[in-house]
Structures are given as C-alpha cells and as structure tokens.
Amino acid sequence: MKKLYTNYLNTFRGLSTEVWWLALMTFINRSGTMIIPFLSIYLREDLHISQSNVGWVMTCFGLGSVVGVWIGGKLTDKIGYYKVMVRSLLTTGFLFIGLQFLDTFTQVCFGIFLVMAVADTFRPAMYVAMSVYSKPENKTRSVTLIRLAINLGFSAGPAIGGLIIAKIGYSGLFWVDGVTCILATFLLIGVLNPRKAKPIDEVVNENPISVNKDKPYWIFFAAMVLFAFIFMQYFSTMTLYYKDVHLLTVTEIGLLLGLNGFTIFLMEMPLIAYLEKSNYTKIGLTLFGLLLTVLSFYVLNLTSWIGILVIGMLLATLGEMIGFPMSNAFAMQRSKRGKQGQYLAMYVMAFSIASIFGHNTGLQIASCYGYIFTWYVMCGLGFIGILLLVYLRLILKKKMN
C-alpha cells in the first residue's frame, strides 16, 4: 500500500512551481463560480423568470463564453497571457458582485453574457501560461493537474454554495464569487508576475502560421466539438435518463456522478504519466478516448440491468481521462506553429460551442424520440468524430514522411 501511495505521489513530481500555482488559482476560480449550479433556481425562484426565459438566459451564458474565449485568444497574442489573466479575474470579481443587482429578464441576459465574456477570456490565457511554464515532456501532466483542480473546484463549489444559500441567501453567493476572483487576482500578481516567474518553454514564432489556414487543426477542432457535444449529455440528458428510466433518486444520481470525479482524482494522473511514456500518438489516444465515450452510450441500449449505468459511467470517465488531456496537449503542441492564443482559444471554444447546443439538443431529441434513439444519435455523432480523427492521423502521417 505504501509503495502504491509513493508511486501515486511520484506522478506529480517534476511539474514546475508556476504550474502548481496555476492549478491553485484555477481551483479558487472554479470554486468561486459556485453561483452557476444554482443559477437556474435563483432566476426562477428569486427573480420569477419563466422556465422558457431561463433557457434563454442560459443561452446567453454559452454565447458569452464563446465570445470571451475568442477575445481572450486575440488579447493573449496581443498583450500577453499575464495581463489578460489579471484583468479578466479582477473584472470578473466586480461583475459577479454587481450581477445580484440586476432584476429584469433583459438586464439578466445582458449581465450574464457580459460576465461570461469577461470571465472566459481567462481560459486561453491560462492554457498559454501553462504551456510556457511546463517542460515539453510534462505538458500533458500539467494539463491533467489543471483538470484535477477544475474537478475539485466544481466539487467544492456547489457544496459551499449550498451552505451559503442556507445561511445568507443568494446575495451571499454573488459576494463570495466576486471576492474569490479578486483574491485569486492578488495571488496571480504575487506568484506569476513576469519579473518573478521564469518561462520554461516560451515560444516566439517569427513567421506564425494563421490558424485559419491550418486545415489539420480545423479537422481536429470539428472532432473536438463532436467529442464535447456528446460528453455534455452526461450533465443534462443523462441525469434525466437515470431518473425517468431507472428511477434513481437524487442521492443515487449524485453518487453515480460522484464516481466520475472520484475516479478522475484517483486514476487520471497515474494513467497520463504512463501514457506519456508510451509510443502512442496524442491524436491516437484522443481517438481512443472518444471511442470509449461512444461505447458508454452504446452499452446503455444493450440491457435494462441497472449495473450497466456504472459500466457506462466508467467508460465515459476513462474516455474523458484519456481523450481530453491528450487532445489539449496536441493543441498546445500545434499552437507553436502560429499564435498560441488563437490556437488554444479555438480548442477551448470547441467546448463552449458544444455547451451552447449540446444540452438543449440532447434534451429535445430525448423528449421527442426517447432515450434509446438519443443514445444512438450520440453514437453516430461520435463515430463521425472518430472518422475525422482517423483522417487527421493519416494527414499528419503523410506530412511526417
């Protein structure tokens, strides 16, 4: 047991101090966005916005994210990742505090859009910073550490948020969200100021290739939109499937979803450390991750046995643990050809686009045609993504020869 524990800790060794600081700030930032899981309830119960209009507010949330990521990529290339991260975190803090004072549907739509547009400029800048402060051989593990921080933040945030609502009310959430972002800003200034933090792998490309002309990267982008699109179902359509078809309670659904986070916490870093040393390509592993995710939907239609839900969740989790870090590492590697901000913004934007359309589409298909048909549709979309990645792998092999 002691050897197993030591080996687990060893998978975290070798990462730079700056990457650890980035992980801590990401954890604070993700924990701070604790209003998000309660947003729809707050809009309906406190502001008395109708269910259909709540849907439009959430659409503004997704659109703001896409705009923010795009602007963040542009600004990162223009003024640098450090300035973008500082300004994004600080401004987001004050915007979160101000959000509680909006009370009409139009005001809330604009406010949510603005908050997300500013908040998500942080994401491409953070990925560029992570790439700069990581050795080439450690980049995939650095991504994995950031993902671990995100998962822990998402786990802690709702729990803390629920306590704050019970003790103070929703206004307390906005204040805590805002203050945590502002505190993260001061931490960022203290530990990642360019005068103190030394870049490890900073790339200055004198003749950058425009991401718009990088055909292989656009194929990769399309595949990642499809990958993210089907994976989003696990946070919307799938929970209703658990409740409606298998009659699980809210507690049981929570435990099943918790299995995802616990498995990632326990296994992702050792798994990625092992795969980094293998001869498999990043695109090949991304393809395998997508295949596992497709299988997680397919097995649900094979039997009504309740245990298949655990098998499906484990397949999806394994697909996520392999596919997302490896695809992120490929994006960082490819970004050296051009302007890193634009390349990494495109990668993040794939998830933002999937968020806008994925949840609503899955719910609508399930409502009209049932869950069995919905899972086959997701398998079909995933299969298209697999074909795109196979095609991409062929293109990259030809260019290497």
N, C-alpha and C positions, 0 to 999 in steps of 0.2 A: 504493500500500500504506500509506504514511504517513497519507494522508487517511482511508482506511478505519479505520485504528487510532485516529486522532483522533476520528472520528465515533463509534466504539465507546465510547471513554472519555467522550465528551460525554453519552452516555445515562445515565451515573452521576452527572452533576453536578446540583446543586440539592437533593439529599437532605440532611436535617438530620444534624448530628453525632450526635445521640441515636439515630437510625435505624441509622447505621453501627455504633455501639456495640452496639445490639441484635443486629445481624447477627453481630458478632464473638462475642457471648455465645451466640447460637444455634449458631454453628459449634462453639464449645467444648463446648456441651451435647450436640450431636448426635454429635460425635467421641467424646465421653466415654461415650456409650451403646454402646461397642464390644462389650459382652457380648452384646447382642441377637442378632447374626447367628450367634453360636456357642452360644447358649443351649440349643438342642435337642441339639447334640452333647455339651455339658457334662452335661446331665441324663441322657443315655443312657449315656455312657461313664464319667463320673466318679461319678455318683450311682446308676447302674444302674437307672434308672427305665425301665419298659417303654415301647415306642413308643406304645401307646394312651394311657398315662398322661401321656406328654409332650404329647399333643394336648390333654389336659385342663388341663395347666399353661399352655399357650398360650392356651386359652380364658380362664383366669383373668387372663392378661396383657391380653387385649382388654377383659374386663369391668372390670378395674381402670382402664383407660384411659377408658372411658365414664364411670365414677363420678367419676374425677378431673377430667375436663373439666366435668362438671355442677357439682361442688363448686367448681371454680375460677371458673366463671362467677358463681355466687352470692356467693362471697367477694370477688371483684373489685368487684362492685357495693356490697358492704357495707363493706369496709375499704380498698379501693383496689388498683390493679394493682401498685404498688411493693412493698407489704407482702406480697402474695401471691407475687410472683416471688422475693423474698428468702427467705421461709420455705420455699417449695417447693424451690428449688435447694439450700439448706443441709441441709434434712431428707433430701432425696433422696440427697445425698452420703453421709451417715451410714448410710442404709438400704442403699445399694449395698454399702458395706463390710461391713455385717452379714449380707448375703444369703449370703455364702460359708460361714457357719457353720450354715446350715440343711441337713439331710441326709435328712429323710424326705419322702415324697410330700406328706403333708398340710402339713407345715411350708413346703415349697417353694411349694405352691399359695397358701397364705396370704401368704407373703413376697412373691411376685411380684405378687399382687393389690395388696398394700399399697404396694409400691414404685411401681407404675404409677399408683395412685390419688393418691399424693402428687406424683409427677413431672409428671403431666399437668394438675395444677391450674395449672401454669406457662403452658400454651398459650393459653387465653383471655385471661389477664392480659397476656401478651406482645403479642397482637394489639391489645388495647385501648391498650397503651402505644405501639405502633407508629402507631396511628391518631391518638393525642394529639400525637405528635411529628412528624407529617407534615402538610405543607400539603395542602389538598383536591386540588390538581391533581397532587400527587406520590404519592398513596396507592397507586395500582396499581403504580408502580415500586418503592415501598417494600416492598410485598408480594413483588415479584419479587426484590429484593435478599435478603430473608429466605429465600425459596425457594432462591436460589443458595447461601446459607450452609448450608442444610439439605443440599442435594445434595453440596456439597463435604465437609461433615461426615460424611455417610454413605459417601462415597468414601474419606476418610482413615481413618475409624474401623476398618473391617474390616482394612485393610492393617496399621495399627499393632497392632491386636488380635492378628493372626496372629503378628507378631513377638514380642509379649509372651508369648503361649502357648508359643512355641518356646523362649524364653529363661527364663521364670519359671514358667509354668504358669497354670492358670485363676485361681488366687488373685490373681495379679498384675492380671488384668483387673478384678476387683472393687475392688481398691485404686485403680487408675488411674481407673476410672469414678467412684468416690466422691470422690477428690481433685480431679478436674477440675470436678465440680459445685460443690465447696466453693470452689475458686479462682474460678469464674465468679460465685459469690455476692459475694466481696470486690470483684471488678471491677464488678459491678452497684451495690454500695453506693458505690463510688468515683465512678462516672460518671453514674448516673441517680438519685441522691438528689434528692428534690423540692426541697431547698434550693439545689441547683446547677442542675439541668436545668429549663429553662423550657418549659412546654407551648405548642404552636403552635396546636392545634385541639382544645382541651378543650371537651367539650360537657356542660353541666349542664341536663338537661331537668326542668323543674319539674312537668310533668304527663306522665310517661312512659307510653307505651302498653305494656301487657303483651305479651310475645312470644307468649303463649298465645292472644291474641285477634287476632294479625296473620295472617290467612288467607293472603295472598300469600306471606308468609315461610315458612309451613308447606309450601306448594306448592314453593317454592324448595328447602326442606330435603329433601323427598321426592325431588326431581330430583337433588340432590347425593348422596344416599345411593346412588341407582342409578348415577350417574356414577362415584363412588368404587368401588362394588361391582364394576363391570366392569373398571375400571382395575387393581384389585388382582390380577386374573388374570395380569398381566404379571410378578408377583413370586412366583408359585406354579405355577399350572396351565400357564402358557405355557412356563416353563423345562423342564417335563417333556415338553411337546409338541415343543420343539426337540430334545430328547434322544431321545425314543421314535420320533417320526415322521420327522424329518430327520437323525437320527443325528449331531447335533453333539456335539463334545467339550465338556468343562467350560470349557476355554480359549476355544473359539469362542462358547459361550453368554455367557461373561464379556465378550468383546469386543462382542457384539451388545447386551448390556445397557449396556455402557460407552458405546455410541453414543448412548443416551438422555441420559446425564449430560453427555457432551461437547457434544452439540447444544444442550442447555439452557444450558450455560456460555457457548457461543459466540453463540447467537442470541436467547435469551429477552429480555434487557434491551433490545436494539435493537428487537425486534419489539413489545414492550409500549410502548416510547417512541413508536413510530409509531402504534400503535392508540389510544393515549391522545389523540392529536391528531385522530383520525378522528371521524366523526359517528355511528359505530356505538354502540349501547347496550351496557351491560355484560351484560345478560341475552341480547341477541342474539349477542354474542361467546361467551358461555358455551355457548349452544345450538350455535354453530358448532364449538366445541371438542369438545363431546360427539358431534356428527355425525362429525367426523374420527376420533374414538376408535372409534365404531361401525364405520366403514369399515375401520379397521385389523384388525378381526376378520373382517369380511365377505370381504376380499380373500384371506385365508388359505385359504378354501374354494374359490377360483376355479381354482387351479392347484397342482401339486406342485413347481413350479420353486422352487429354494432361494432365489433372489433376492427372492421375494415376502416373505420374512421381514424383509429390510431395509426394504422398502417399508412393510410393516405396522408395524414399529418406528418409522419416521419419521412415519407418520400418527398413531400413538399419542402420540409425543413432541410433535408440533405441536398435537395436541388438548389435551395437558396444558399446554403453554406458553401457550395462549390461554385455555382454559377455567378453569383453577384460579386464576390471578391475577385474572381478571375477576370470577369468582364471589366470591372473597374481598373484592374491592373493593366489590362490590354489598352484601355482608354488612356491611361497615364503614359504608357509606353508610346502609343501612337501620337500623343499630343506633342512629343518632341519634334515632330516633323513641321509643325506650324506654331500658331499661337495657342499656348496651353489653356488659357482662359476659355477660348471659343470651343476647343475640343472637349474639355471637361464639362463646360456648360451644356453642350449637346448631350453628353452622357446623362447628366442629371435631368435634363429636360425630357428624356425618354420616360422617366418615371413620373414626371409631372403631367405629361400628356396622358399617360396610362391612367393616372389618378382621376383626371377630368372625365374620361369616357368609360373607364373600366368598371367602376362600381355601378353606375347607372345602367350601362348596357347589360351587365350580368343580371341585375335585378329585373330589368324589363323582359329579358328573354325567359327567365325563370317564371315570371308572372304570367306570361302568355303561353309558353310551351312546356313548362315543367322543368324540374331539376335534371332529369336524365338527359334530355335534349341539350340543356345548358352545358353540362359537363362534356358532351360530345363536341359541342361548338368550341369549347375551350381547348379540347384535344386537337381539333382541326387547326385552330389559330396557332397553337404551339407547334404543330407539325410544319406549318408554313415557316415559322421562326427557325426550326431545325434545318429545313431546306436552305434557308438564307445563310445560316452559319456554315453549312456544308459547302455552299457555293463560295462563301468568303474564304474558307480554308483552302479551296482549290486555287483561288485567285492569288492568295498570299504565297502558296507553294510555288506557283509559276513565276512570280516575281523574284523569289529567292534563287531559282535555278538560272 
